[in-house]
Amino acid sequence: MNEELQKSADIISNWAHDLLLSWGVSYEMASYINMILLLIVAVVLIYAALYIAKHFIQTLFNNIAKVTNLAFFKFLNKNKFPMLFGLLLPYALIELFIPIVFNDFRILEQAANIIVRIWLVFLIINILVSIIRSACDLLALRPAFRDKPMTSYIQVFQIILYLLGTVMAFSIITGKSPVVFFTAMGAASAIVLLIFQDSIKGFVASIQVTTNDMVRLGDWITVPKYGADGDVIEINLTTVKVQNFDKTITTLPTYALISDSFQNWRGMVNASGRRIKRALNIKQSSIRFIADEELPRFKKIQGIAGYIDEKQKEIKAHNESIGADRSLPVNGRNLTNAGLFRQYTEWYLKTHPGTKQDYTMMVRQLAPTETGIPFEVYVFTNTTNWVKYEAIMSDIFDHLMATVKYFDLEIFELEAGGDVKRVILSEQRTVTSKQ
């Protein structure tokens, strides 16, 4: 086949060359003009063949996608498979025209052959990558693969294919076996590891992240070191993209997910309940015992009347058993306004429509601080929706802050300038009225 092609090339080139010589062109100039004219003709024909091939294959794939309604063909179109596959026909024409165009220039012919063969190697690689991408896009439609980092897998295949392509290119240029290339790479492995250390770390991290199911696409993660707090939108070989709640994008290295600490909120989302852990600071001076004659007033507060009756019997029995001197409230056990407030808060949380009843629910008193005694509410909402969660939490604390005064309690807060001014004016009025 090559011999017949070479004979045809010689016939066409000699005919054009002789025609130019008959027009009085010098032999050397005729060779250059002949090459340029044949090159122009070749480029026009190759471009026309490329246009026809791309149009035909694109139309064919569009029709197949419509008739079969298979998603795979739609993904092939998306990943430019028809365009890449259509380049195979121009390659065949280029192989045909090289010996014809460069018939008088053997060095250029050899160089062109090497370039075209290398181009063919990487064209085939791109076609394979397009098929792999389409297969990964198809798998991503399945629930089992929807949250998997498919981009990382694609990049691994790309690295392997391009490495093989580089080896083939080396073999084509040097005319030596690919074994020689791998021998040379062994000697330069330290340099390669240094250059591609981020990719290697990312590759290892991607495997660990996937194997240990640490992060999935769509997970809400918080990485304080990188200022990331939002949903994972992409995981590839070297980076993880997180869309923060303010719609900004934070990019962090993939290996940071195994080398640094981060928080994954997937468990909270799957549990369909989000925790509220917030405290009201009560002024310590407002906490006191409740006298027996005050109990009827507190029994009017819905939710604690039964508790007061039961607790009163328990306290009375205890005080009698130890012979407590009740002339002073400090002797024996007593009800306190803080205790009643805690009991009321627990009842309120249990009856609130926005709380999750089968999860931990409590109101606890933390250690006293210089800003009062924290009464912490520990409860879970029955939704993980951010807006609804904030609304439920605000509703609970709005009610509790408005409730404390009915238990003769006060919320601690620093005095503002206006508050101090009112106290001073009040004292001045009192002194004036006495005078």
C-alpha positions in Angstrom: 0.0 0.0 0.0 2.8 2.4 0.9 4.6 1.6 -2.4 1.5 2.3 -4.5 0.9 5.5 -2.5 4.5 6.6 -3.1 4.2 5.8 -6.9 1.0 7.9 -7.1 2.7 10.7 -5.1 5.7 10.6 -7.5 3.4 10.8 -10.6 1.4 13.8 -9.3 4.4 15.6 -8.0 6.5 15.0 -11.2 3.6 16.2 -13.4 3.1 19.4 -11.5 6.9 19.9 -11.3 7.3 19.4 -15.1 4.5 21.8 -15.8 6.2 24.5 -13.8 9.5 23.9 -15.5 7.8 24.2 -18.9 6.6 27.7 -17.8 10.2 28.7 -17.3 10.5 28.4 -13.6 13.8 27.3 -12.1 14.1 23.7 -10.8 14.5 24.7 -7.2 11.8 27.3 -7.3 9.5 24.9 -9.0 9.9 22.4 -6.1 8.9 25.1 -3.6 6.0 26.4 -5.6 4.8 22.8 -6.3 4.9 22.0 -2.5 3.0 25.2 -1.6 0.3 24.7 -4.2 -0.2 21.0 -3.3 -0.3 22.1 0.4 -3.1 24.6 -0.3 -5.1 22.0 -2.2 -4.5 19.5 0.6 -5.7 21.9 3.3 -8.8 22.8 1.3 -9.7 19.2 0.7 -9.0 18.2 4.3 -11.0 21.1 5.7 -14.0 20.1 3.4 -13.7 16.5 4.5 -13.6 17.6 8.2 -16.7 19.7 7.7 -18.6 16.9 6.0 -17.5 14.3 8.5 -18.4 16.5 11.6 -21.8 17.4 10.1 -22.6 13.8 9.1 -21.6 12.2 12.4 -23.2 15.0 14.5 -26.5 14.6 12.6 -26.2 10.8 12.9 -25.7 10.9 16.7 -28.5 13.5 17.1 -30.9 11.2 15.3 -29.8 8.1 17.3 -30.3 10.1 20.5 -33.8 11.1 19.5 -34.9 7.7 18.2 -33.5 5.6 21.0 -33.9 8.3 23.8 -30.8 6.8 25.4 -29.0 9.2 27.8 -25.6 7.8 26.8 -25.8 9.2 23.3 -26.8 12.6 24.7 -23.8 12.6 27.0 -21.6 11.6 24.0 -22.8 14.7 22.2 -22.2 16.8 25.3 -18.6 15.5 25.6 -17.8 16.2 21.9 -17.4 12.6 20.9 -18.9 13.2 17.4 -16.5 16.0 16.7 -13.5 14.1 17.9 -14.5 10.9 16.0 -15.0 13.0 12.9 -11.3 14.0 13.0 -10.3 10.4 12.0 -11.3 11.0 8.4 -9.1 14.1 8.0 -6.3 12.1 9.6 -6.6 9.5 6.8 -6.5 12.3 4.2 -3.4 13.9 5.9 -1.6 10.6 5.8 -2.5 10.4 2.1 -1.4 13.9 1.2 1.9 14.0 3.2 4.0 12.0 0.6 2.3 13.9 -2.2 2.9 17.4 -0.8 6.5 16.8 0.5 7.6 14.4 -2.3 10.7 16.6 -3.0 11.4 17.2 0.7 12.0 13.9 2.5 13.1 15.6 5.8 9.8 17.6 6.0 7.9 14.4 5.1 9.5 12.5 8.0 8.8 15.4 10.4 5.2 15.7 9.2 4.7 11.9 9.6 6.0 12.1 13.2 3.7 15.1 14.1 0.6 13.5 12.6 1.2 10.1 14.3 1.6 11.9 17.7 -1.5 13.9 16.9 -3.4 10.6 16.2 -2.2 9.1 19.6 -3.7 12.0 21.5 -6.8 12.2 19.3 -7.5 8.5 20.3 -6.9 9.4 23.9 -9.3 12.3 23.7 -11.9 10.0 22.1 -11.5 7.5 25.0 -11.7 10.3 27.6 -14.9 11.5 25.9 -16.4 8.0 26.2 -15.3 7.7 29.9 -16.8 11.1 30.7 -20.0 10.1 29.1 -20.1 6.8 31.1 -19.4 8.7 34.3 -22.2 11.2 33.5 -24.5 8.2 32.9 -23.5 6.6 36.2 -24.0 9.9 38.0 -27.8 9.7 37.2 -28.0 6.5 39.3 -28.8 7.1 43.1 -25.8 4.9 44.1 -23.3 7.1 42.2 -25.0 10.5 42.5 -23.0 11.7 45.5 -19.7 10.1 44.4 -16.7 12.2 43.2 -16.9 11.0 39.6 -14.6 13.9 38.5 -11.7 12.3 40.5 -12.2 9.0 38.7 -12.2 10.7 35.4 -9.0 12.6 36.2 -7.3 9.4 37.3 -8.1 7.8 33.9 -6.9 10.9 32.1 -3.6 10.8 33.9 -3.1 7.2 33.0 -4.1 7.6 29.4 -2.0 10.8 28.9 1.0 9.0 30.5 0.6 6.2 28.0 0.2 8.8 25.2 3.5 10.5 26.3 5.3 7.2 26.2 3.9 6.5 22.7 5.0 9.9 21.5 8.5 9.4 22.9 8.6 6.1 21.1 7.5 7.7 17.8 10.0 10.5 18.0 13.0 8.5 19.0 12.1 5.2 17.3 12.9 3.4 20.5 10.9 1.0 22.6 8.7 2.4 25.3 10.8 0.3 27.8 13.6 2.9 27.3 11.2 5.6 28.4 10.2 3.8 31.6 13.9 3.2 32.4 14.6 6.9 32.1 11.6 7.7 34.2 12.9 5.4 36.9 16.0 7.6 37.2 14.0 10.8 37.3 11.2 9.5 39.6 12.3 11.8 42.4 11.8 14.9 40.2 8.4 13.5 38.9 7.2 13.0 42.5 8.3 16.5 43.4 6.5 18.0 40.4 3.3 16.0 40.8 3.2 15.8 44.6 -0.1 17.7 44.9 -1.7 15.4 42.3 -0.4 12.3 44.0 -1.6 13.6 47.4 -5.0 14.4 45.9 -5.2 11.0 44.3 -4.5 9.2 47.6 -6.9 11.6 49.4 -9.7 11.0 46.9 -9.4 7.2 47.4 -9.5 7.6 51.2 -12.3 10.1 51.1 -14.4 7.8 48.9 -13.5 4.5 50.6 -14.2 5.9 54.1 -17.3 7.8 52.9 -16.0 11.0 54.6 -17.5 13.5 52.1 -20.1 13.2 49.4 -21.3 15.7 46.8 -24.0 17.8 48.4 -22.7 17.4 51.9 -22.6 20.5 54.2 -19.1 20.7 55.6 -17.3 23.3 57.7 -13.5 23.7 57.4 -12.5 26.6 59.7 -8.8 26.6 58.5 -9.9 27.5 54.9 -13.0 29.5 55.8 -15.3 27.0 54.1 -18.9 26.6 55.4 -21.4 25.3 52.8 -22.3 22.5 50.4 -19.7 20.4 48.5 -20.3 21.0 44.8 -17.2 19.3 43.3 -14.6 16.8 44.3 -11.7 16.3 41.9 -8.2 15.0 42.0 -6.6 18.1 43.5 -9.3 20.3 44.9 -12.7 20.4 46.6 -15.1 23.2 45.8 -17.5 24.3 48.6 -20.3 26.8 47.9 -20.7 28.8 51.0 -24.0 30.0 52.2 -23.2 33.5 51.0 -22.9 31.9 47.5 -19.1 32.4 47.4 -16.9 29.5 46.4 -14.1 28.2 48.6 -11.5 25.9 47.0 -9.4 23.7 49.3 -6.9 20.9 48.5 -8.4 17.4 48.5 -5.8 16.1 50.9 -6.8 18.8 53.4 -9.9 16.5 54.1 -7.6 13.9 55.6 -4.8 16.0 57.0 -6.9 18.7 58.7 -10.0 18.6 60.9 -13.4 19.4 59.4 -17.0 19.0 60.3 -19.5 17.2 58.1 -23.2 17.9 58.9 -24.5 14.9 56.9 -25.5 13.1 60.1 -27.6 16.0 61.2 -29.3 16.2 57.8 -30.0 12.5 57.7 -31.4 12.5 61.3 -34.0 15.1 60.1 -33.4 17.1 63.3 -31.0 20.0 64.2 -29.8 20.8 67.7 -30.6 24.0 69.6 -28.0 24.7 72.3 -28.5 28.2 73.6 -28.7 29.8 77.0 -30.5 32.6 78.8 -28.3 34.3 81.5 -30.4 34.9 84.6 -29.4 37.4 87.2 -28.3 35.5 90.3 -29.8 38.1 92.7 -33.3 37.4 91.2 -33.3 33.7 92.3 -35.2 33.1 95.5 -37.4 30.6 97.5 -41.1 30.5 96.9 -43.3 31.0 100.0 -46.3 28.7 100.4 -48.7 31.7 100.1 -47.3 32.5 96.7 -47.9 29.0 95.3 -51.5 29.7 94.1 -50.2 32.4 91.8 -47.7 30.1 90.2 -50.2 27.3 89.9 -52.1 29.4 87.5 -49.2 29.0 85.0 -50.2 26.2 82.7 -47.9 23.2 82.7 -46.5 23.4 86.2 -49.6 23.1 88.5 -49.3 19.3 88.8 -45.6 19.5 89.3 -46.0 22.0 92.2 -48.6 19.8 93.9 -46.4 16.7 93.6 -43.2 18.5 94.5 -44.9 20.2 97.5 -45.8 16.8 98.9 -42.3 15.4 98.4 -40.7 18.4 100.0 -43.1 18.4 103.0 -42.4 14.7 103.6 -38.7 15.2 103.4 -38.7 18.2 105.8 -40.8 16.3 108.3 -38.4 13.3 108.1 -35.4 15.5 109.1 -37.3 17.7 111.5 -36.5 20.9 109.6 -37.1 24.2 111.4 -39.4 26.0 108.9 -39.2 29.3 110.7 -36.4 30.0 108.3 -36.8 29.1 104.6 -33.1 28.1 104.4 -33.9 25.0 106.6 -34.9 22.0 104.6 -35.9 21.9 101.0 -37.9 24.6 99.2 -39.3 25.4 95.8 -37.5 28.1 93.9 -38.6 30.4 91.1 -35.6 29.2 89.1 -36.7 25.6 89.5 -40.2 26.4 88.5 -39.0 28.2 85.5 -36.8 25.2 84.4 -39.8 22.9 84.8 -42.1 25.3 82.8 -39.4 25.5 80.0 -39.2 21.7 79.8 -43.0 21.5 79.5 -43.1 24.2 76.9 -40.4 22.4 74.8 -42.4 19.1 75.0 -45.5 20.8 73.7 -43.9 22.9 71.1 -44.8 21.7 67.5 -41.4 22.4 66.2 -39.3 20.2 68.5 -38.3 16.5 68.0 -39.8 14.6 70.9 -37.8 11.4 70.5 -34.4 13.2 70.8 -32.6 14.5 73.9 -34.5 17.4 75.4 -33.5 19.2 78.6 -33.1 22.5 80.4 -29.9 22.6 82.5 -28.2 25.1 84.7 -24.6 25.8 83.9 -21.8 27.2 86.2 -22.4 30.8 87.3 -20.4 33.4 85.5 -19.9 37.2 85.9 -22.8 37.7 83.5 -25.3 35.6 85.5 -26.3 31.9 85.6 -26.8 30.3 82.2 -30.1 28.4 81.8 -29.3 26.3 78.7 -32.0 24.9 76.4 -30.8 21.7 74.8 -33.4 20.4 72.2 -33.7 19.3 68.6 -36.0 20.8 66.0 -38.0 18.5 63.8 -36.6 20.0 60.6 -33.1 20.7 59.3 -34.2 23.5 56.9 -32.1 26.5 57.9 -34.9 29.1 57.7 -37.4 27.0 59.6 -34.8 26.1 62.2 -34.0 29.7 62.9 -37.7 30.5 63.1 -38.4 27.7 65.6 -35.4 28.7 67.8 -36.4 32.4 67.7 -40.0 31.5 68.6 -38.8 29.4 71.6 -36.5 32.1 73.0 -39.0 34.9 72.3 -41.5 33.1 74.5 -38.9 32.3 77.2 -37.6 35.9 77.4 -41.1 37.2 77.8 -41.9 34.5 80.4 -39.1 35.0 83.0 -40.8 38.0 84.6 -43.8 35.8 85.6 -41.3 33.8 87.7 -39.9 37.0 89.3 -36.6 36.4 87.4 -34.5 38.8 85.5 -32.3 38.4 82.4 -28.8 39.7 82.9 -27.7 42.4 80.4 -25.1 45.2 80.6 -26.5 48.6 81.5 -26.7 51.0 78.6 -26.0 54.7 78.9 -29.7 55.5 78.8 -30.4 53.1 81.7 -27.7 54.7 83.9 -29.0 58.2 83.1 -32.6 57.2 84.1 -31.3 55.9 87.5 -29.4 59.1 88.2 -32.4 61.3 87.3 -34.7 59.1 89.4 -32.3 59.5 92.4 -32.1 63.2 91.9 -35.9 63.5 91.8 -36.1 61.5 95.1 -33.6 63.8 96.8 -35.4 66.9 95.5 -38.8 65.7 96.7 -37.4 65.0 100.2 -36.0 68.5 100.4 
